[in-house]
Amino acid sequence: MIRFTLLFFMTCSILSAARPGAVAGERPRPVEAGILADVSAVTPGAPFEVGVLLKIDPHWHVYWKNPGDSGLPTSVVFTLPRGFTASELKWPIPSVLKGAGGLTDYGYEDSLLLSARVTPPLDLKPGASVKITALVSWVSCRDICIPGKAGLELEMPVSKSAERVNTDLFSEWSARLPVNYSGRTPPFDIDIKTVSKRENEYSVVILLGPKDGLSGIGLYPVPGNSFIVDDIVAGTDKGSGKSSAAFDVKVLPSGGQLQKGLETLIVYTDKGGKRSGYELQVPLSK
């Protein structure tokens, strides 16, 4: 079996539930998790989506891959059958969650679907079945924060053909993913200015010139274990329509190769009122 780790917020198709009935005096269990696919069967060589859906009680939230000033990202470990491969996890655009003391977190309320594209091998035999499992852990917060975990399992038949299922759910969450502008022109002009303050510390300014009536532009960095990002200031000039985001970056010591780019999500509202996102690598150099 091939094991790989993906980090994300989620819950799924009631195929597996992680919320037993409440017992008096038991601590709240505000998140229910499950796993589901967008096809009724696995077809040899045909990619399909597998997702974990988190159903979150009102007023609770879970966290994005960069939780912000508090919290932890959700961890998911998938186990796939031999010969299967999967894409990186697809993270929907998070919300900004303002907490006590001016803390800024990034996360999700109500529900969350995180998915990966799975490709089966060509030599699967129709009539067999395959099993995909996921070990999921998360932190959910309201007035208090509660860790949770679930073991999820999805068994699917192998067939020469398959029907699309859970179409509305996957379509809804696909529309919330950042737009991939690979090979296309993004909806704004981008100018990145990076100044070295001292060894492995940088000041970054990103200037955005909207081309199509964009508004509400914000910047969500993903420092991971390689960077510390501080003093984020983002805003839009109402007169010119131009936006800017400024922040400081410190590169943390690492036993491996020094990471040269900071993953960043630029979030904006288009002229039709839709909230969208653009993933940008901010280059850093000595």
N, C-alpha and C positions, 0 to 999 in steps of 0.2 A: 504494500500500500504506500502511496505517496502522501506525505504530510507537509503542510505549509501553513504559515501563520498570516492572518489578516487582522488588522485592527479596525473596529467599527461599532456604531450604535445600531441595535436592531431587535426584531422579533418576527414570528412567521406564521405559516398557514394553518395553524391549529392541528398540524400533523403531530407536533410535539408541544406540550404546554408546560410552562415553568411556573405556574401559579396554582398550587393546591388551595383548597378551601381555607379560608381564614379561621383561626382559632382564637378564642378570647385570650387577650394578653399577649398574643403573638405580634411581633413587629410588622409594620405594613410591608406588603409585597406589590409595589406599584407598577411593575413591568412584567408583561407576559411575552414569551419568546416562542417562535416557531420557524420552520424552514419550508420553502416551497420552490417550485420551478415554473417556467412559463410554457412548458410542453407536457403533454400527457404521457410521453414515453421517450426514451433515448433512442435516437436513430444513429447508426454507425457513421462517424465522421461529421455529424451535423451539430454545430455549436448551439447552445441554449443557455438561458439565464437561470441561475440559482440565487435565491435571495433569503435573507433573514429579516423578518418583520418584527419590530418591537411595537407592542401596543402599550401605551403609557397612560397611566391614570391622570385625570385633570390636575393641573397645577404642579405636576412633577416634570422633570426633564432628564435627559441623558446627554452625553457629550459627543462633540465632533472629534476628529483625529487630533486637532489642537484644542484641548478643553478650555484654554484661556488661563485666567488667573487662579482657578480652582478646579477641582474635579479630576477625573481620569478618563481617557478614551476607552471605549469598549474593546475587548480583545476577543477575537474569534479564531479558532484553529479548525480548519477544514481537513477532513480526511477523504481523499478521493480514491476510487478504484485504480488499479494499475493501468497505466497508459493514458489516463485522463490528464488534461492540463487546464489551468484556469488563469484568467486575467487578474490584474490588480483589482482591489475592491473599488467600487464606484460610490463615492461619497456625495450625497445631495448637498446643496447649499445650506449651511446652517443658519440659525437665527442668532442674533446677539442677545444674550441674557444678562441683564444688569442685576448684580447682587448687592448685598449689604456692604457698606464701606467703600462703595465705588468700584467693586470688582467687576470685571468684564469677562464673561464666559461665552463660549460658542457651543451651541447644542440644538436639541430638538425636543419639541413637546408633542403630545397627543399620539404620534406614531412615527415610525421610521422604517424604510426599506433600504437595506444595503445589499447590493448584488454583485456578482462576478459572472463573467462569461466563461462557461465550461465547454471544452471541446473533447468529445470522446474519440477513441481510436477507431480506425476503419474496420478492424478485424473483430468487432463485437458480433456475437451470434444472436440473431433474433430469437425470441423465446426465452432467453435468460433474463435475469434481473440484476440490477446494480444498486449499491447503497452508498449514499453520501452522508457523512456525519459532520457535525459542527459542535465544538465546545465553545460556549459563549460566556463571557463575563462582562459586567457593566457596573457603573455606579449611577444611581438615580438620586436626585436631590429635590427637596422642597424646602421646608424649614430645617430638615435634617438630611443627611446623605446616607444611603443604604446600599451596600454592595449586593449584587445578585449574580447568579450563574445558572446555566442550563446546558444539558446535553441534548442535542437535536439530531434527528435521524430522518432521512428521506430515502425510501426505497422505490425504484422506478423500473418498469419493464423495459426490455430492449425490443424494438420493433422496426420493421422496414419503413414505417411512416408514423407520424405523430400529429396530434391536433394541438393548436395553441390553447392554452388555458391561463387563467389569472391575467388576462390581457389588460383589463382596465387598471388593475393595480400596478402592473409593471409599466404601463404607459404613463400613469400619473406620476410615478417616481422618476421615470426617465426624463420627464419634462423639468424636473427639479435639479438635474445634474448640471454642473458647469458646462458651457459650450466649448467644444473642441474646435479651435480655429486653425488646426494643423493644415497648412497649405492654403489657408484663406486669410483674408484681411480682417483683423479684429475691428470692433466698432469704435475705436478711438486710436489716435496717435499716441505712442508711448515713448517717453524719454526718461531713461534711468540714469541718475547721477550717483555714483558711489565714491565716497571720500574715505581714505584710510586715516583713522584718528590715532591709532597706535597699532602695535602688532596684534593681528587677529581681531581688531575692533574697527567697525565701519559705521559711517553715517550714510543713510540711503534716502534719496528723494526720488519719488516716481511722479512724473507729470503726465497727466492724461488729457488729451484734447478730444472731447466727444465729437463724433461725426454725425450723429443721428438723434439728437435730442435726449441724451441719457441724463439721468439724475440719480441722487442718492448713492453716490459712489463711496464704497468703503473698502478697506484692505484687511484681510485676515491672513496672517503669516502662519506657516507650519514649521516651527523650529525643530521639532523632533528632538533627538538626543544630540544634535550637532551644533545648535545655536541657542543663544538667548536673545530675544527680541524685546526691546524696551522703548518706552516713550513714543508710542504710535499716535500720530496726529494726521487725520484725514478729513478732507472737506472739499466743497465745490464753491467756486466763485460765482455768485448769481449773475454778475454782469457779463463776464466772458464765457461762462459755462464750462470753464476749465477746472479740472480737479487735480488735487495733489495728495500724496501720502508720504509722510516722512517718519523715519524710525531709526533706531540704533541697533546694530547687530554685533554680538560677540560670538566668535567661533570657539567652541569648547574643545579642549584637548581630546584627541582620539587616538586609539592604538592603531587604527587603520588609516586609509588614505583620506586626506583632508577634503571635505566636501566643499565644492566651489560655488554652489548655487543654493539659494534659499527658495523653497517652494512657497508660493504666495497665491492666494485667491483674491481676485478683484471682483467685488460684488457691485451690481448696479441695477437700476430700474430703467427699462427701455420706454420709448414713447407710448407704447401700448399699455404700460403699467405692469408688465411682467418683470419679476425679479430674476436676474440672470447672473451668471458668474463666468469669469475668464481666468484660467490657471496660467500663472506666469512664473518662470524661473528668473530670480534676480541674481545676476552674476556677482560673485565676490572674488577679489584677487588681492594678493599681498601688495 
